[in-house]
């Protein structure tokens, strides 16, 4: 097989596995727990260089 096609197929398989991983993680997540974690973080200005 052409090395180009092998690389393309490997990248596609990798992308599909990554998508499946994030979907599985999303299913296990708790939105209430995430909100509590965000609420517990300090309300301070970003460090120098981290501004948007």
PyMOL Python script that loads the backbone (N, CA, C, O; Angstrom):
from pymol import cmd

cmd.read_pdbstr("""\
ATOM      1  N   UNK A   1       0.830  -1.178   0.000  1.00  0.00           N
ATOM      2  CA  UNK A   1       0.000   0.000   0.000  1.00  0.00           C
ATOM      3  C   UNK A   1       0.878   1.247   0.000  1.00  0.00           C
ATOM      4  O   UNK A   1       2.004   1.231   0.497  1.00  0.00           O
ATOM      5  N   UNK A   2       0.371   2.271  -0.537  1.00  0.00           N
ATOM      6  CA  UNK A   2       1.083   3.535  -0.590  1.00  0.00           C
ATOM      7  C   UNK A   2       1.212   4.102   0.832  1.00  0.00           C
ATOM      8  O   UNK A   2       0.223   4.140   1.564  1.00  0.00           O
ATOM      9  N   UNK A   3       2.412   4.543   1.233  1.00  0.00           N
ATOM     10  CA  UNK A   3       2.588   5.103   2.581  1.00  0.00           C
ATOM     11  C   UNK A   3       1.654   6.277   2.871  1.00  0.00           C
ATOM     12  O   UNK A   3       1.266   6.485   4.020  1.00  0.00           O
ATOM     13  N   UNK A   4       1.291   7.043   1.848  1.00  0.00           N
ATOM     14  CA  UNK A   4       0.367   8.154   2.058  1.00  0.00           C
ATOM     15  C   UNK A   4      -0.984   7.646   2.550  1.00  0.00           C
ATOM     16  O   UNK A   4      -1.541   8.194   3.501  1.00  0.00           O
ATOM     17  N   UNK A   5      -1.513   6.606   1.913  1.00  0.00           N
ATOM     18  CA  UNK A   5      -2.805   6.063   2.317  1.00  0.00           C
ATOM     19  C   UNK A   5      -2.745   5.474   3.717  1.00  0.00           C
ATOM     20  O   UNK A   5      -3.700   5.603   4.483  1.00  0.00           O
ATOM     21  N   UNK A   6      -1.651   4.840   4.054  1.00  0.00           N
ATOM     22  CA  UNK A   6      -1.494   4.281   5.395  1.00  0.00           C
ATOM     23  C   UNK A   6      -1.528   5.395   6.436  1.00  0.00           C
ATOM     24  O   UNK A   6      -2.147   5.244   7.489  1.00  0.00           O
ATOM     25  N   UNK A   7      -0.868   6.507   6.145  1.00  0.00           N
ATOM     26  CA  UNK A   7      -0.858   7.641   7.062  1.00  0.00           C
ATOM     27  C   UNK A   7      -2.254   8.243   7.201  1.00  0.00           C
ATOM     28  O   UNK A   7      -2.681   8.572   8.307  1.00  0.00           O
ATOM     29  N   UNK A   8      -2.959   8.385   6.093  1.00  0.00           N
ATOM     30  CA  UNK A   8      -4.316   8.948   6.125  1.00  0.00           C
ATOM     31  C   UNK A   8      -5.241   8.055   6.945  1.00  0.00           C
ATOM     32  O   UNK A   8      -6.028   8.551   7.751  1.00  0.00           O
ATOM     33  N   UNK A   9      -5.153   6.765   6.747  1.00  0.00           N
ATOM     34  CA  UNK A   9      -6.001   5.830   7.489  1.00  0.00           C
ATOM     35  C   UNK A   9      -5.668   5.873   8.981  1.00  0.00           C
ATOM     36  O   UNK A   9      -6.570   5.857   9.818  1.00  0.00           O
ATOM     37  N   UNK A  10      -4.382   5.929   9.315  1.00  0.00           N
ATOM     38  CA  UNK A  10      -3.972   5.992  10.722  1.00  0.00           C
ATOM     39  C   UNK A  10      -4.482   7.264  11.387  1.00  0.00           C
ATOM     40  O   UNK A  10      -4.922   7.229  12.536  1.00  0.00           O
ATOM     41  N   UNK A  11      -4.427   8.372  10.685  1.00  0.00           N
ATOM     42  CA  UNK A  11      -4.934   9.625  11.247  1.00  0.00           C
ATOM     43  C   UNK A  11      -6.442   9.557  11.463  1.00  0.00           C
ATOM     44  O   UNK A  11      -6.939  10.057  12.473  1.00  0.00           O
ATOM     45  N   UNK A  12      -7.167   8.958  10.550  1.00  0.00           N
ATOM     46  CA  UNK A  12      -8.624   8.843  10.690  1.00  0.00           C
ATOM     47  C   UNK A  12      -8.982   7.951  11.871  1.00  0.00           C
ATOM     48  O   UNK A  12      -9.883   8.274  12.645  1.00  0.00           O
ATOM     49  N   UNK A  13      -8.287   6.837  12.010  1.00  0.00           N
ATOM     50  CA  UNK A  13      -8.538   5.934  13.132  1.00  0.00           C
ATOM     51  C   UNK A  13      -8.243   6.654  14.450  1.00  0.00           C
ATOM     52  O   UNK A  13      -8.989   6.517  15.419  1.00  0.00           O
ATOM     53  N   UNK A  14      -7.167   7.410  14.476  1.00  0.00           N
ATOM     54  CA  UNK A  14      -6.819   8.168  15.673  1.00  0.00           C
ATOM     55  C   UNK A  14      -7.896   9.188  16.015  1.00  0.00           C
ATOM     56  O   UNK A  14      -8.255   9.335  17.183  1.00  0.00           O
ATOM     57  N   UNK A  15      -8.411   9.889  15.024  1.00  0.00           N
ATOM     58  CA  UNK A  15      -9.472  10.878  15.255  1.00  0.00           C
ATOM     59  C   UNK A  15     -10.736  10.207  15.781  1.00  0.00           C
ATOM     60  O   UNK A  15     -11.384  10.740  16.682  1.00  0.00           O
ATOM     61  N   UNK A  16     -11.094   9.060  15.241  1.00  0.00           N
ATOM     62  CA  UNK A  16     -12.285   8.358  15.696  1.00  0.00           C
ATOM     63  C   UNK A  16     -12.125   7.855  17.121  1.00  0.00           C
ATOM     64  O   UNK A  16     -13.071   7.908  17.907  1.00  0.00           O
ATOM     65  N   UNK A  17     -10.939   7.367  17.464  1.00  0.00           N
ATOM     66  CA  UNK A  17     -10.690   6.906  18.837  1.00  0.00           C
ATOM     67  C   UNK A  17     -10.731   8.078  19.815  1.00  0.00           C
ATOM     68  O   UNK A  17     -11.231   7.942  20.932  1.00  0.00           O
ATOM     69  N   UNK A  18     -10.212   9.214  19.399  1.00  0.00           N
ATOM     70  CA  UNK A  18     -10.241  10.400  20.257  1.00  0.00           C
ATOM     71  C   UNK A  18     -11.669  10.849  20.496  1.00  0.00           C
ATOM     72  O   UNK A  18     -12.034  11.189  21.622  1.00  0.00           O
ATOM     73  N   UNK A  19     -12.481  10.852  19.448  1.00  0.00           N
ATOM     74  CA  UNK A  19     -13.884  11.237  19.591  1.00  0.00           C
ATOM     75  C   UNK A  19     -14.606  10.292  20.544  1.00  0.00           C
ATOM     76  O   UNK A  19     -15.378  10.742  21.391  1.00  0.00           O
ATOM     77  N   UNK A  20     -14.369   9.000  20.418  1.00  0.00           N
ATOM     78  CA  UNK A  20     -15.010   8.017  21.294  1.00  0.00           C
ATOM     79  C   UNK A  20     -14.578   8.228  22.742  1.00  0.00           C
ATOM     80  O   UNK A  20     -15.393   8.108  23.657  1.00  0.00           O
ATOM     81  N   UNK A  21     -13.304   8.542  22.953  1.00  0.00           N
ATOM     82  CA  UNK A  21     -12.794   8.787  24.302  1.00  0.00           C
ATOM     83  C   UNK A  21     -13.508   9.972  24.942  1.00  0.00           C
ATOM     84  O   UNK A  21     -13.947   9.880  26.088  1.00  0.00           O
ATOM     85  N   UNK A  22     -13.632  11.094  24.212  1.00  0.00           N
ATOM     86  CA  UNK A  22     -14.277  12.275  24.773  1.00  0.00           C
ATOM     87  C   UNK A  22     -15.771  12.063  24.986  1.00  0.00           C
ATOM     88  O   UNK A  22     -16.332  12.592  25.945  1.00  0.00           O
ATOM     89  N   UNK A  23     -16.422  11.306  24.119  1.00  0.00           N
ATOM     90  CA  UNK A  23     -17.840  11.016  24.330  1.00  0.00           C
ATOM     91  C   UNK A  23     -18.031  10.172  25.590  1.00  0.00           C
ATOM     92  O   UNK A  23     -18.973  10.393  26.351  1.00  0.00           O
ATOM     93  N   UNK A  24     -17.141   9.211  25.810  1.00  0.00           N
ATOM     94  CA  UNK A  24     -17.223   8.367  27.003  1.00  0.00           C
ATOM     95  C   UNK A  24     -16.981   9.199  28.252  1.00  0.00           C
ATOM     96  O   UNK A  24     -17.670   9.021  29.256  1.00  0.00           O
ATOM     97  N   UNK A  25     -16.016  10.101  28.204  1.00  0.00           N
ATOM     98  CA  UNK A  25     -15.737  10.977  29.348  1.00  0.00           C
ATOM     99  C   UNK A  25     -16.915  11.907  29.613  1.00  0.00           C
ATOM    100  O   UNK A  25     -17.255  12.164  30.768  1.00  0.00           O
ATOM    101  N   UNK A  26     -17.531  12.404  28.566  1.00  0.00           N
ATOM    102  CA  UNK A  26     -18.689  13.286  28.715  1.00  0.00           C
ATOM    103  C   UNK A  26     -19.838  12.536  29.393  1.00  0.00           C
ATOM    104  O   UNK A  26     -20.534  13.104  30.235  1.00  0.00           O
ATOM    105  N   UNK A  27     -20.038  11.287  29.038  1.00  0.00           N
ATOM    106  CA  UNK A  27     -21.125  10.508  29.619  1.00  0.00           C
ATOM    107  C   UNK A  27     -20.906  10.269  31.110  1.00  0.00           C
ATOM    108  O   UNK A  27     -21.876  10.163  31.861  1.00  0.00           O
ATOM    109  N   UNK A  28     -19.653  10.184  31.551  1.00  0.00           N
ATOM    110  CA  UNK A  28     -19.362   9.945  32.960  1.00  0.00           C
ATOM    111  C   UNK A  28     -19.368  11.218  33.787  1.00  0.00           C
ATOM    112  O   UNK A  28     -19.401  11.159  35.016  1.00  0.00           O
ATOM    113  N   UNK A  29     -19.338  12.365  33.128  1.00  0.00           N
ATOM    114  CA  UNK A  29     -19.223  13.630  33.849  1.00  0.00           C
ATOM    115  C   UNK A  29     -20.502  14.036  34.552  1.00  0.00           C
ATOM    116  O   UNK A  29     -21.601  13.628  34.178  1.00  0.00           O
ATOM    117  N   UNK A  30     -20.327  14.854  35.584  1.00  0.00           N
ATOM    118  CA  UNK A  30     -21.460  15.403  36.322  1.00  0.00           C
ATOM    119  C   UNK A  30     -21.424  16.914  36.175  1.00  0.00           C
ATOM    120  O   UNK A  30     -20.462  17.560  36.591  1.00  0.00           O
ATOM    121  N   UNK A  31     -22.451  17.469  35.592  1.00  0.00           N
ATOM    122  CA  UNK A  31     -22.500  18.910  35.384  1.00  0.00           C
ATOM    123  C   UNK A  31     -22.545  19.657  36.713  1.00  0.00           C
ATOM    124  O   UNK A  31     -21.943  20.723  36.842  1.00  0.00           O
ATOM    125  N   UNK A  32     -23.247  19.113  37.694  1.00  0.00           N
ATOM    126  CA  UNK A  32     -23.321  19.758  39.010  1.00  0.00           C
ATOM    127  C   UNK A  32     -21.941  19.791  39.667  1.00  0.00           C
ATOM    128  O   UNK A  32     -21.574  20.790  40.284  1.00  0.00           O
ATOM    129  N   UNK A  33     -21.183  18.718  39.539  1.00  0.00           N
ATOM    130  CA  UNK A  33     -19.836  18.681  40.094  1.00  0.00           C
ATOM    131  C   UNK A  33     -18.918  19.679  39.418  1.00  0.00           C
ATOM    132  O   UNK A  33     -18.082  20.306  40.068  1.00  0.00           O
ATOM    133  N   UNK A  34     -19.076  19.826  38.114  1.00  0.00           N
ATOM    134  CA  UNK A  34     -18.273  20.800  37.376  1.00  0.00           C
ATOM    135  C   UNK A  34     -18.615  22.219  37.809  1.00  0.00           C
ATOM    136  O   UNK A  34     -17.726  23.050  37.990  1.00  0.00           O
ATOM    137  N   UNK A  35     -19.910  22.494  37.975  1.00  0.00           N
ATOM    138  CA  UNK A  35     -20.334  23.819  38.435  1.00  0.00           C
ATOM    139  C   UNK A  35     -19.784  24.113  39.828  1.00  0.00           C
ATOM    140  O   UNK A  35     -19.367  25.237  40.103  1.00  0.00           O
ATOM    141  N   UNK A  36     -19.781  23.119  40.704  1.00  0.00           N
ATOM    142  CA  UNK A  36     -19.231  23.303  42.053  1.00  0.00           C
ATOM    143  C   UNK A  36     -17.732  23.578  41.990  1.00  0.00           C
ATOM    144  O   UNK A  36     -17.215  24.402  42.746  1.00  0.00           O
ATOM    145  N   UNK A  37     -17.039  22.893  41.095  1.00  0.00           N
ATOM    146  CA  UNK A  37     -15.603  23.107  40.947  1.00  0.00           C
ATOM    147  C   UNK A  37     -15.325  24.529  40.454  1.00  0.00           C
ATOM    148  O   UNK A  37     -14.407  25.193  40.935  1.00  0.00           O
ATOM    149  N   UNK A  38     -16.123  24.985  39.495  1.00  0.00           N
ATOM    150  CA  UNK A  38     -15.954  26.347  38.997  1.00  0.00           C
ATOM    151  C   UNK A  38     -16.262  27.376  40.080  1.00  0.00           C
ATOM    152  O   UNK A  38     -15.568  28.387  40.193  1.00  0.00           O
ATOM    153  N   UNK A  39     -17.290  27.127  40.870  1.00  0.00           N
ATOM    154  CA  UNK A  39     -17.667  28.065  41.926  1.00  0.00           C
ATOM    155  C   UNK A  39     -16.588  28.151  42.999  1.00  0.00           C
ATOM    156  O   UNK A  39     -16.440  29.188  43.645  1.00  0.00           O
ATOM    157  N   UNK A  40     -15.837  27.078  43.195  1.00  0.00           N
ATOM    158  CA  UNK A  40     -14.797  27.058  44.226  1.00  0.00           C
ATOM    159  C   UNK A  40     -13.518  27.764  43.782  1.00  0.00           C
ATOM    160  O   UNK A  40     -12.655  28.058  44.609  1.00  0.00           O
ATOM    161  N   UNK A  41     -13.391  28.033  42.506  1.00  0.00           N
ATOM    162  CA  UNK A  41     -12.174  28.693  42.028  1.00  0.00           C
ATOM    163  C   UNK A  41     -12.206  30.169  42.404  1.00  0.00           C
ATOM    164  O   UNK A  41     -13.276  30.777  42.421  1.00  0.00           O
ATOM    165  N   UNK A  42     -11.047  30.752  42.705  1.00  0.00           N
ATOM    166  CA  UNK A  42     -11.033  32.157  43.134  1.00  0.00           C
ATOM    167  C   UNK A  42     -11.400  33.096  41.984  1.00  0.00           C
ATOM    168  O   UNK A  42     -11.129  32.817  40.816  1.00  0.00           O
ATOM    169  N   UNK A  43     -12.015  34.197  42.345  1.00  0.00           N
ATOM    170  CA  UNK A  43     -12.421  35.193  41.357  1.00  0.00           C
ATOM    171  C   UNK A  43     -11.349  36.273  41.293  1.00  0.00           C
ATOM    172  O   UNK A  43     -11.508  37.349  41.869  1.00  0.00           O
ATOM    173  N   UNK A  44     -10.264  35.984  40.595  1.00  0.00           N
ATOM    174  CA  UNK A  44      -9.152  36.913  40.485  1.00  0.00           C
ATOM    175  C   UNK A  44      -8.867  37.202  39.016  1.00  0.00           C
ATOM    176  O   UNK A  44      -9.293  36.471  38.122  1.00  0.00           O
ATOM    177  N   UNK A  45      -8.153  38.260  38.801  1.00  0.00           N
ATOM    178  CA  UNK A  45      -7.758  38.612  37.435  1.00  0.00           C
ATOM    179  C   UNK A  45      -6.710  37.616  36.930  1.00  0.00           C
ATOM    180  O   UNK A  45      -5.953  37.063  37.727  1.00  0.00           O
ATOM    181  N   UNK A  46      -6.660  37.385  35.635  1.00  0.00           N
ATOM    182  CA  UNK A  46      -5.649  36.467  35.088  1.00  0.00           C
ATOM    183  C   UNK A  46      -4.248  37.021  35.270  1.00  0.00           C
ATOM    184  O   UNK A  46      -4.047  38.229  35.395  1.00  0.00           O
ATOM    185  N   UNK A  47      -3.279  36.105  35.281  1.00  0.00           N
ATOM    186  CA  UNK A  47      -1.872  36.511  35.372  1.00  0.00           C
ATOM    187  C   UNK A  47      -1.487  37.292  34.129  1.00  0.00           C
ATOM    188  O   UNK A  47      -2.146  37.204  33.094  1.00  0.00           O
ATOM    189  N   UNK A  48      -0.427  38.043  34.245  1.00  0.00           N
ATOM    190  CA  UNK A  48       0.069  38.820  33.103  1.00  0.00           C
ATOM    191  C   UNK A  48       0.420  37.868  31.964  1.00  0.00           C
ATOM    192  O   UNK A  48       1.129  36.881  32.158  1.00  0.00           O
ATOM    193  N   UNK A  49      -0.083  38.178  30.787  1.00  0.00           N
ATOM    194  CA  UNK A  49       0.171  37.339  29.608  1.00  0.00           C
ATOM    195  C   UNK A  49      -0.920  36.328  29.357  1.00  0.00           C
ATOM    196  O   UNK A  49      -0.967  35.741  28.276  1.00  0.00           O
ATOM    197  N   UNK A  50      -1.824  36.096  30.344  1.00  0.00           N
ATOM    198  CA  UNK A  50      -2.909  35.141  30.177  1.00  0.00           C
ATOM    199  C   UNK A  50      -4.234  35.788  29.804  1.00  0.00           C
ATOM    200  O   UNK A  50      -5.254  35.106  29.710  1.00  0.00           O
ATOM    201  N   UNK A  51      -4.225  37.093  29.593  1.00  0.00           N
ATOM    202  CA  UNK A  51      -5.465  37.780  29.244  1.00  0.00           C
ATOM    203  C   UNK A  51      -5.922  37.379  27.852  1.00  0.00           C
ATOM    204  O   UNK A  51      -5.138  36.935  27.013  1.00  0.00           O
ATOM    205  N   UNK A  52      -7.219  37.552  27.637  1.00  0.00           N
ATOM    206  CA  UNK A  52      -7.777  37.268  26.303  1.00  0.00           C
ATOM    207  C   UNK A  52      -7.701  38.535  25.474  1.00  0.00           C
ATOM    208  O   UNK A  52      -8.113  38.540  24.314  1.00  0.00           O
TER     209      UNK A  52
END
""", "prot")
cmd.dss("prot")
cmd.show_as("cartoon", "prot")
cmd.util.cbc("prot")
cmd.orient("prot")
